[in-house]
Amino acid sequence: MGDAVQPLLALSSLSCHYGKTPALRGVDIEVNEGELVTIVGANGAGKTTLLRAISGVLPIHGGSITFEGESITKMAAHHRCEVGICHVPEGRLMFADLTVADNIYLGGYAHRRDKSWIKKGTEWVYELFPILQDKAQDRAGTLSGGQQQMVAIGRALMGRPRLLLLDEPSMGLAPLLVADIFRVIRQLNQEEGLTCLMVEQNAKAALKIAQRGYVLETGGVTLSASASDLLANEEIRKAYLGH
């Protein structure tokens, strides 16, 4: 037998607090290169906290984070972005007064000297989301929620992600747009080979495009399985899938 494949991302005994309140307790998660992994859990389970800890926006209180075999536990957030951990935050967080084109360009700030990438990356984003090219000179704050989500994903892609963190990409979107966003995420993973870790309230839709999933409850992982097993699990169906 050959050596086990080293995961792209590994969290070991990760703990985070908000003040004195524990938000994550001893979380162990692995994401392999090329995988789409989804985190399922109720509101308040710690899903957003988890992604913020990985991207370095939130300090951790215990445990470790390894990326490509190297510890990034103490690495600053902007350096994590530079090594390819790109975060699409909950609520999209547009620069509302800037144009769509400027929002997308800012996503590539770490690579701004690589003019050929900026051009290629921008073309890639507009290919994925043609509507954004039509609205390139519109202020981002005037867009619909779905279009803003497209900008948020496009902005993250400009960072040349090795790992794309997606926090509630379907939140507040009409069903047709949800299907569109999930189609693009699936395309990025399956056709472009982009590794994704996604937190999503719409657990059923997320598990349908993921390979594996983790269930997070009150800050701890209670179950880890293939996406198909989680979809078929009666308790998971009752708790998270609306059955």
Rosetta blueprint (number, residue, H / E / L):
1 M L
2 G L
3 D L
4 A L
5 V L
6 Q L
7 P L
8 L L
9 L E
10 A E
11 L E
12 S E
13 S E
14 L E
15 S E
16 C E
17 H E
18 Y E
19 G L
20 K L
21 T E
22 P E
23 A E
24 L E
25 R E
26 G E
27 V E
28 D E
29 I E
30 E E
31 V E
32 N L
33 E L
34 G L
35 E L
36 L E
37 V E
38 T E
39 I E
40 V E
41 G L
42 A L
43 N L
44 G L
45 A L
46 G L
47 K H
48 T H
49 T H
50 L H
51 L H
52 R H
53 A H
54 I H
55 S H
56 G L
57 V L
58 L L
59 P L
60 I L
61 H L
62 G E
63 G E
64 S E
65 I E
66 T E
67 F E
68 E L
69 G L
70 E E
71 S E
72 I L
73 T L
74 K L
75 M L
76 A L
77 A H
78 H H
79 H H
80 R H
81 C H
82 E H
83 V L
84 G L
85 I E
86 C E
87 H E
88 V E
89 P L
90 E L
91 G L
92 R L
93 L L
94 M L
95 F L
96 A L
97 D L
98 L L
99 T E
100 V H
101 A H
102 D H
103 N H
104 I H
105 Y H
106 L H
107 G H
108 G L
109 Y H
110 A H
111 H H
112 R L
113 R L
114 D L
115 K H
116 S H
117 W H
118 I H
119 K H
120 K H
121 G H
122 T H
123 E H
124 W H
125 V H
126 Y H
127 E H
128 L H
129 F L
130 P H
131 I H
132 L H
133 Q H
134 D H
135 K L
136 A L
137 Q L
138 D L
139 R E
140 A H
141 G H
142 T H
143 L L
144 S L
145 G H
146 G H
147 Q H
148 Q H
149 Q H
150 M H
151 V H
152 A H
153 I H
154 G H
155 R H
156 A H
157 L H
158 M L
159 G L
160 R L
161 P L
162 R L
163 L E
164 L E
165 L E
166 L E
167 D E
168 E L
169 P L
170 S L
171 M L
172 G L
173 L L
174 A L
175 P H
176 L H
177 L H
178 V H
179 A H
180 D H
181 I H
182 F H
183 R H
184 V H
185 I H
186 R H
187 Q H
188 L H
189 N H
190 Q H
191 E L
192 E L
193 G L
194 L L
195 T E
196 C E
197 L E
198 M E
199 V E
200 E L
201 Q L
202 N L
203 A H
204 K H
205 A H
206 A H
207 L H
208 K H
209 I H
210 A L
211 Q L
212 R E
213 G E
214 Y E
215 V E
216 L E
217 E E
218 T L
219 G L
220 G E
221 V E
222 T E
223 L E
224 S E
225 A E
226 S E
227 A H
228 S H
229 D H
230 L H
231 L H
232 A H
233 N L
234 E H
235 E H
236 I H
237 R H
238 K H
239 A H
240 Y H
241 L L
242 G L
243 H L
